[in-house]
Amino acid sequence: MSMTDFLNAEDITKAVGAFTAVDSFDYKKFFQMVGLKKKSPDDVKKVFHILDKDKNGFIDEKELGTILKAFSPDARDLSAKEIKILLAAGDKEGNEKIGVDDFFALVAES
């Protein structure tokens, strides 16, 4: 499975390109730009499972750092500041990771 199975490749390219500068990542804008907000709950969960590289049911700090690369291999890693902001927004349980329900809520609020 790849992101382009669920999202438009051109939208992904534009979204990744919009956040090339360090500390410019805005997850709300990004999820809107790639079209994730308009997707069905099932598709959002499928995207979550792509982002959950180690398949443990959570997106952890390390996986968050490479979130843009999951959409486009040539994208940059997130900065420590961007990871912290994204983790704080998505980690509702305070366990330093984002579960599928947390991810769904992040997308829904974008």
Order of alpha helices (4+ residues) and beta strands (2+ residues): alpha-alpha-alpha-beta-alpha-alpha-alpha-beta-alpha
